[in-house]
């Protein structure tokens, strides 16, 4: 229902833009949530996006910034490229420092420097502080505005400070530090409300603290927040000094970003390719992956060409070639999906890979035998050839078994080489299953149908 509503609103915006009714567009968008405006923007063409965003900047810079955040990094950066550094700075300084840092880090260095110079001093300093940390780490996505109190501060004083705080990230917890800013305790907001105002924080704080360091990978941060059901997690430096906090909304963004990248990469599509992306841009992003697949397909075709005499003699073999390759590819994709997900969630590591490989081998062997017997029986009933049934069944068992091994090991080896397993795993898997499938099927057919039958 919400998707249909967004689509209708996008159509209304297009009509108003065609009539140059810009004031009506601004009034319409001002009544919507930023997330809805972001989705409307993604349905518009590039020129329409620029016109709408220009209207948002003039009417409400904060709304323009939130809309930009909701669009996603790549579409937002493409949109910002059409606006001056002054306009970009005016919008980005309205964002939380971690969101602003994400956008600025994706810009060319000279443009990023110009925008930082034009931003307000305090906001610029916070963003530059975040940019000192490596990309995709806790330090880069944290918010430096964090509630921290000394151990001797009373509950009443802490509540008063919270009530009067202006520029503050969502306060799920209060963090307790010593005189040198070392993190020593944590108190939930509920904990503050359950005791007398005169109670010192040191008496109600929890000292068993879950925290991450600034150099912790953002995926590991997401895993910890999800595992322990946290609303926020503190970030400390190498000396255990509190430097920021990562809230659950930032973690959701990380999970969505990582999941989107993996799904798109496994399909050979760039993560910023959307339904309403201009055709020329989509072609430019998809064609290179298809060219790589074409090369691997030609490699498999050379194996088929090598056994051309066998196919010419037993033409019915060509009917079953897609079955062997397709079943191997599908089986391998199942394994690949499970392993890549396990790697992403930390369920599978290089050390535990032997158990994962053993399990997938058992699954592949069982599936291969069942499918091999079934397909072999179908081939025998269809063509009346026991040898053909045996060859097809044997080839399926071999290919599905190889698919299980490749689907397990390739992601693990890529992780070992610090390469995202979602980027290249599917191409490698397809290449192996096609080549092994054709080689095993046509090789067995050549031996049993030609050599054995003639002897």
C-alpha positions as CSV (number, residue, x, y, z in Angstrom):
1,X,0.0,0.0,0.0
2,X,2.8,2.4,0.9
3,X,4.6,1.6,-2.3
4,X,1.5,2.4,-4.3
5,X,1.1,5.7,-2.5
6,X,4.7,6.7,-3.2
7,X,4.3,5.9,-6.9
8,X,1.2,8.1,-7.1
9,X,3.0,10.9,-5.3
10,X,5.9,10.6,-7.7
11,X,3.5,10.9,-10.6
12,X,1.9,14.0,-9.0
13,X,5.4,15.6,-8.6
14,X,6.2,14.9,-12.2
15,X,3.0,16.5,-13.4
16,X,3.6,19.6,-11.2
17,X,7.1,19.9,-12.5
18,X,6.0,19.8,-16.1
19,X,3.6,22.6,-15.4
20,X,6.4,24.5,-13.5
21,X,4.2,24.6,-10.4
22,X,7.3,24.6,-8.2
23,X,5.6,26.2,-5.2
24,X,2.9,23.4,-5.2
25,X,5.7,20.8,-5.3
26,X,7.4,22.4,-2.3
27,X,4.1,22.5,-0.4
28,X,3.3,18.9,-1.2
29,X,6.7,17.6,-0.1
30,X,6.7,19.6,3.1
31,X,3.8,17.5,4.3
32,X,5.6,14.2,3.8
33,X,8.1,12.3,5.9
34,X,11.7,12.5,4.7
35,X,11.8,8.8,4.0
36,X,8.8,9.1,1.7
37,X,10.4,12.0,-0.2
38,X,13.6,9.9,-0.6
39,X,11.6,7.2,-2.3
40,X,9.8,9.7,-4.5
41,X,13.2,11.1,-5.5
42,X,14.4,7.7,-6.6
43,X,11.5,7.4,-9.0
44,X,12.2,10.7,-10.7
45,X,14.6,11.3,-13.5
46,X,17.9,13.1,-13.0
47,X,16.7,16.6,-14.1
48,X,13.5,16.2,-12.0
49,X,15.6,15.2,-8.9
50,X,17.7,18.3,-9.3
51,X,14.7,20.6,-9.5
52,X,13.0,19.0,-6.4
53,X,16.2,19.0,-4.4
54,X,16.8,22.7,-5.2
55,X,13.3,23.4,-3.9
56,X,14.0,21.5,-0.7
57,X,17.2,23.5,-0.1
58,X,15.4,26.8,-0.4
59,X,12.5,25.7,1.8
60,X,14.0,23.5,4.5
61,X,17.7,22.5,4.5
62,X,17.2,20.0,7.3
63,X,14.5,18.3,5.3
64,X,16.8,18.3,2.3
65,X,19.5,16.7,4.3
66,X,17.3,13.9,5.7
67,X,16.0,13.3,2.2
68,X,19.5,12.9,0.9
69,X,20.3,10.4,3.7
70,X,17.3,8.3,2.8
71,X,18.2,8.1,-0.9
72,X,21.3,6.1,-0.2
73,X,25.0,7.0,-0.8
74,X,25.5,6.6,-4.5
75,X,22.3,8.3,-5.7
76,X,22.8,11.1,-3.2
77,X,26.4,11.7,-4.3
78,X,25.3,11.7,-8.0
79,X,22.7,14.4,-7.0
80,X,25.1,16.5,-5.0
81,X,27.5,16.7,-8.0
82,X,25.0,19.1,-9.7
83,X,25.0,21.6,-6.8
84,X,27.6,24.1,-5.7
85,X,29.9,23.6,-2.8
86,X,28.0,26.3,-0.9
87,X,24.7,24.6,-1.3
88,X,26.2,21.1,-0.4
89,X,27.8,22.5,2.7
90,X,24.5,24.2,3.8
91,X,22.7,20.8,3.6
92,X,25.4,18.5,5.0
93,X,26.0,20.6,8.1
94,X,22.4,20.0,9.0
95,X,23.1,16.2,9.2
96,X,24.4,14.2,12.1
97,X,28.2,14.2,11.8
98,X,28.5,10.5,11.0
99,X,26.0,10.9,8.1
100,X,27.8,14.0,6.8
101,X,31.2,12.2,7.0
102,X,29.8,9.3,4.9
103,X,28.8,11.7,2.1
104,X,32.0,13.8,2.3
105,X,34.3,10.7,2.2
106,X,32.7,9.7,-1.0
107,X,33.3,13.0,-2.8
108,X,36.5,13.9,-4.7
109,X,39.2,15.3,-2.4
110,X,39.1,18.9,-3.7
111,X,35.3,19.1,-3.5
112,X,35.2,17.5,-0.1
113,X,37.8,20.0,1.2
114,X,35.9,22.9,-0.2
115,X,32.7,21.8,1.4
116,X,34.4,21.3,4.8
117,X,35.8,24.8,4.6
118,X,32.3,26.2,4.0
119,X,30.6,24.3,6.8
120,X,30.2,25.8,10.3
121,X,33.3,25.4,12.4
122,X,32.0,23.0,15.0
123,X,30.2,20.7,12.4
124,X,33.3,20.7,10.2
125,X,35.6,19.8,13.1
126,X,33.4,16.8,14.0
127,X,33.3,15.5,10.5
128,X,37.0,15.8,10.0
129,X,37.5,14.0,13.3
130,X,35.5,11.1,12.0
131,X,37.2,11.1,8.6
132,X,40.5,10.4,10.4
133,X,39.3,6.9,11.0
134,X,39.4,4.1,8.4
135,X,36.3,3.6,6.2
136,X,33.7,1.0,7.4
137,X,35.0,1.1,11.0
138,X,33.3,2.0,14.2
139,X,35.2,5.2,14.3
140,X,33.8,6.3,11.0
141,X,30.1,5.6,11.7
142,X,30.0,6.7,15.4
143,X,28.5,9.9,16.7
144,X,30.9,11.9,18.9
145,X,28.0,13.6,20.8
146,X,27.5,11.1,23.6
147,X,26.2,11.4,27.2
148,X,29.0,10.9,29.7
149,X,29.1,11.7,33.3
150,X,31.6,11.4,36.2
151,X,31.0,8.7,38.8
152,X,30.1,11.2,41.5
153,X,27.3,12.9,39.5
154,X,23.9,12.2,41.0
155,X,20.9,10.8,39.1
156,X,19.1,14.2,39.5
157,X,22.0,16.1,37.9
158,X,22.2,13.6,35.1
159,X,18.5,13.9,34.3
160,X,18.6,17.7,34.4
161,X,21.5,17.6,31.9
162,X,19.6,15.3,29.6
163,X,16.5,17.5,29.7
164,X,18.6,20.6,28.7
165,X,20.7,18.9,26.0
166,X,20.2,20.3,22.5
167,X,22.4,18.6,20.0
168,X,22.5,15.0,21.3
169,X,22.1,11.6,19.6
170,X,19.3,9.4,20.9
171,X,19.9,8.9,24.6
172,X,19.3,5.2,25.3
173,X,22.0,4.9,27.9
174,X,24.1,7.2,30.1
175,X,27.8,6.4,30.1
176,X,30.0,6.8,33.2
177,X,33.6,7.8,32.9
178,X,36.4,8.5,35.4
179,X,38.4,11.7,35.6
180,X,40.5,10.8,32.6
181,X,37.5,9.9,30.4
182,X,38.0,6.1,30.7
183,X,34.7,4.3,30.3
184,X,33.9,2.6,33.6
185,X,30.1,2.1,33.6
186,X,26.7,2.3,32.0
187,X,23.2,3.2,33.2
188,X,20.0,2.8,31.2
189,X,17.5,5.6,31.2
190,X,15.1,3.3,33.0
191,X,17.7,2.8,35.7
192,X,17.9,6.6,36.2
193,X,14.1,6.8,36.8
194,X,14.0,4.0,39.3
195,X,16.2,5.5,42.1
196,X,16.1,8.6,44.2
197,X,17.6,11.8,42.5
198,X,20.4,12.0,45.1
199,X,21.8,8.6,44.2
200,X,25.4,8.8,42.7
201,X,25.8,7.1,39.3
202,X,28.6,4.9,40.6
203,X,26.0,3.1,42.8
204,X,23.7,2.1,40.0
205,X,26.0,1.7,37.0
206,X,26.8,-1.6,35.4
207,X,30.5,-2.3,35.0
208,X,30.1,-5.2,32.7
209,X,30.3,-3.1,29.5
210,X,30.0,-4.1,25.9
211,X,32.0,-1.7,23.8
212,X,33.9,-1.6,20.5
213,X,37.1,0.2,19.5
214,X,37.4,2.8,16.9
215,X,39.1,0.4,14.5
216,X,36.5,-2.4,14.8
217,X,34.9,-3.3,11.5
218,X,31.4,-2.0,11.1
219,X,30.1,-5.5,10.3
220,X,31.4,-6.7,13.7
221,X,29.7,-3.8,15.4
222,X,26.4,-4.8,13.7
223,X,26.9,-8.4,14.9
224,X,27.4,-7.4,18.5
225,X,24.4,-5.0,18.6
226,X,22.2,-7.8,17.0
227,X,23.6,-10.6,19.2
228,X,23.1,-8.7,22.5
229,X,19.9,-6.8,21.5
230,X,21.5,-3.4,22.2
231,X,20.0,0.0,21.3
232,X,23.4,1.6,21.3
233,X,27.1,0.6,21.8
234,X,29.9,2.8,23.1
235,X,33.0,3.4,21.1
236,X,36.4,3.7,22.9
237,X,39.9,4.4,21.7
238,X,43.0,2.2,22.4
239,X,43.2,3.6,25.9
240,X,39.5,2.8,26.7
241,X,38.5,6.4,26.6
242,X,35.0,7.1,25.5
243,X,35.0,8.8,22.1
244,X,31.5,8.2,20.7
245,X,28.4,6.0,20.4
246,X,26.8,4.0,17.6
247,X,23.1,3.7,17.8
248,X,20.8,1.0,16.4
249,X,19.7,3.2,13.5
250,X,23.3,3.4,12.3
251,X,23.6,-0.4,12.7
252,X,20.4,-0.9,10.6
253,X,22.0,1.2,7.8
254,X,25.2,-1.0,8.0
255,X,23.2,-4.2,7.8
256,X,21.1,-2.9,4.9
257,X,24.2,-1.6,3.1
258,X,26.2,-4.8,3.4
259,X,23.2,-7.1,2.6
260,X,22.4,-5.0,-0.5
261,X,26.0,-5.1,-1.7
262,X,26.2,-8.9,-1.3
263,X,22.9,-9.5,-3.1
264,X,23.7,-7.2,-6.0
265,X,27.3,-8.5,-6.4
266,X,26.2,-12.1,-6.4
267,X,23.9,-11.2,-9.3
268,X,26.6,-9.2,-11.1
269,X,24.9,-5.9,-10.5
270,X,26.2,-2.7,-9.0
271,X,24.6,-1.7,-5.7
272,X,23.4,1.7,-7.0
273,X,21.5,0.2,-9.9
274,X,17.8,0.7,-9.2
275,X,14.5,0.2,-11.0
276,X,14.4,3.9,-12.1
277,X,18.1,4.1,-13.0
278,X,18.4,5.5,-16.6
279,X,18.9,2.6,-19.1
280,X,22.2,3.9,-20.3
281,X,23.6,3.9,-16.8
282,X,22.3,0.4,-16.0
283,X,23.8,-0.9,-19.3
284,X,27.2,0.6,-18.4
285,X,27.1,-1.1,-14.9
286,X,25.8,-4.5,-16.0
287,X,27.6,-5.1,-19.3
288,X,31.1,-5.6,-17.8
289,X,29.8,-8.5,-15.6
290,X,28.0,-10.0,-18.6
291,X,31.2,-9.8,-20.6
292,X,33.0,-11.7,-17.9
293,X,30.3,-14.3,-17.9
294,X,30.5,-14.6,-21.6
295,X,34.2,-15.4,-21.4
296,X,33.6,-18.1,-18.8
297,X,30.7,-19.5,-21.0
298,X,33.1,-19.7,-24.0
299,X,35.5,-21.6,-21.8
300,X,32.8,-24.2,-21.1
301,X,31.9,-24.2,-24.8
302,X,35.4,-25.3,-25.7
303,X,34.9,-28.5,-23.7
304,X,31.7,-29.2,-25.6
305,X,33.5,-28.6,-28.9
306,X,36.2,-31.1,-27.9
307,X,33.5,-33.8,-27.6
308,X,31.8,-32.8,-30.8
309,X,32.3,-36.2,-32.4
310,X,30.5,-37.9,-29.5
311,X,27.6,-35.4,-29.8
312,X,27.4,-35.9,-33.5
313,X,27.2,-39.7,-33.0
314,X,24.7,-39.5,-30.1
315,X,22.8,-36.3,-30.7
316,X,20.4,-37.0,-27.9
317,X,23.2,-36.1,-25.5
318,X,22.7,-32.4,-26.3
319,X,19.2,-32.6,-24.7
320,X,20.7,-33.4,-21.3
321,X,23.6,-30.9,-21.3
322,X,21.6,-28.1,-19.7
323,X,20.3,-30.5,-17.0
324,X,23.8,-31.3,-15.8
325,X,25.1,-27.7,-15.9
326,X,21.9,-26.2,-14.5
327,X,21.6,-28.6,-11.5
328,X,25.2,-28.1,-10.6
329,X,24.9,-24.4,-10.8
330,X,21.7,-24.3,-8.7
331,X,23.1,-26.7,-6.1
332,X,26.3,-24.6,-5.9
333,X,24.3,-21.4,-5.5
334,X,22.5,-22.9,-2.5
335,X,25.8,-23.7,-0.8
336,X,27.3,-20.4,-1.8
337,X,24.4,-18.4,-0.3
338,X,24.6,-20.3,3.0
339,X,28.4,-19.9,3.3
340,X,28.4,-16.2,2.3
341,X,25.7,-15.5,4.9
342,X,27.6,-17.4,7.5
343,X,30.7,-15.4,6.8
344,X,28.8,-12.2,7.0
345,X,27.3,-13.1,10.4
346,X,30.5,-14.5,11.8
347,X,29.0,-18.1,11.9
348,X,31.7,-19.4,9.6
349,X,35.5,-18.6,9.9
350,X,38.6,-20.1,8.3
351,X,39.2,-22.1,11.5
352,X,35.7,-23.6,11.4
353,X,35.7,-24.2,7.7
354,X,36.4,-27.9,8.0
355,X,33.1,-28.5,9.7
356,X,31.3,-26.4,7.2
357,X,32.9,-28.2,4.3
358,X,32.1,-31.6,5.8
359,X,28.4,-30.7,6.2
360,X,28.1,-29.3,2.7
361,X,29.9,-32.4,1.2
362,X,27.3,-34.6,3.0
363,X,24.4,-32.5,1.7
364,X,25.9,-32.4,-1.8
365,X,26.5,-36.2,-1.9
366,X,23.0,-37.0,-0.7
367,X,21.4,-34.5,-3.1
368,X,23.6,-35.8,-6.0
369,X,22.7,-39.4,-5.4
370,X,19.0,-38.7,-5.2
371,X,18.9,-36.5,-8.2
372,X,21.3,-38.7,-10.1
373,X,19.2,-41.8,-9.6
374,X,16.0,-39.9,-10.5
375,X,17.5,-38.3,-13.7
376,X,19.1,-41.6,-14.7
377,X,15.7,-43.3,-14.4
378,X,14.1,-40.6,-16.5
379,X,16.8,-40.9,-19.2
380,X,16.4,-44.7,-19.3
381,X,12.6,-44.5,-19.5
382,X,12.8,-41.8,-22.2
383,X,15.6,-43.1,-24.5
384,X,15.6,-46.8,-23.5
385,X,19.4,-46.7,-22.8
386,X,20.8,-48.0,-19.6
387,X,24.2,-46.6,-20.4
388,X,22.7,-43.1,-20.9
389,X,20.9,-43.3,-17.6
390,X,24.1,-44.3,-15.8
391,X,26.2,-41.6,-17.5
392,X,23.6,-38.8,-16.7
393,X,23.3,-40.0,-13.1
394,X,27.0,-40.2,-12.6
395,X,27.6,-36.8,-14.1
396,X,25.0,-35.2,-11.9
397,X,26.6,-36.8,-8.7
398,X,30.0,-35.5,-9.7
399,X,28.9,-32.0,-10.6
400,X,26.7,-31.5,-7.5
401,X,29.5,-32.8,-5.3
402,X,32.0,-30.4,-7.0
403,X,29.5,-27.5,-6.7
404,X,29.3,-28.2,-2.9
405,X,33.1,-28.0,-2.6
406,X,33.5,-24.9,-4.7
407,X,30.6,-23.2,-3.1
408,X,32.2,-23.7,0.3
409,X,35.9,-23.1,-0.4
410,X,35.8,-20.1,-2.9
411,X,34.2,-17.7,-0.4
412,X,36.6,-18.8,2.3
413,X,39.7,-18.3,0.1
414,X,38.4,-14.9,-1.0
415,X,38.0,-13.9,2.6
416,X,41.5,-15.1,3.3
417,X,42.7,-12.8,0.4
418,X,40.7,-9.9,1.9
419,X,38.3,-9.9,-1.1
420,X,34.6,-9.6,-0.7
421,X,33.3,-13.2,-1.4
422,X,30.1,-11.9,-2.9
423,X,31.9,-10.1,-5.7
424,X,33.5,-13.0,-7.5
425,X,32.2,-16.2,-6.0
426,X,29.2,-16.6,-8.3
427,X,31.3,-16.2,-11.5
428,X,33.9,-18.7,-10.3
429,X,31.2,-21.1,-9.2
430,X,29.4,-20.9,-12.6
431,X,32.6,-21.5,-14.5
432,X,33.5,-24.6,-12.5
433,X,30.0,-26.2,-12.5
434,X,29.6,-25.6,-16.3
435,X,33.0,-27.0,-17.1
436,X,32.9,-29.9,-14.7
437,X,29.4,-30.7,-15.7
438,X,30.1,-30.8,-19.4
439,X,33.4,-32.6,-18.9
440,X,32.0,-35.3,-16.6
441,X,28.8,-35.9,-18.7
442,X,30.5,-35.9,-22.2
443,X,33.6,-37.7,-20.9
444,X,31.5,-40.5,-19.3
445,X,29.3,-40.6,-22.4
446,X,32.4,-41.0,-24.7
447,X,33.7,-43.8,-22.6
448,X,30.5,-45.8,-22.0
449,X,28.6,-45.1,-25.2
450,X,31.5,-45.3,-27.6
451,X,34.3,-47.3,-26.0
452,X,32.4,-49.8,-23.8
453,X,29.5,-50.3,-26.2
454,X,31.7,-51.0,-29.1
455,X,33.9,-53.5,-27.3
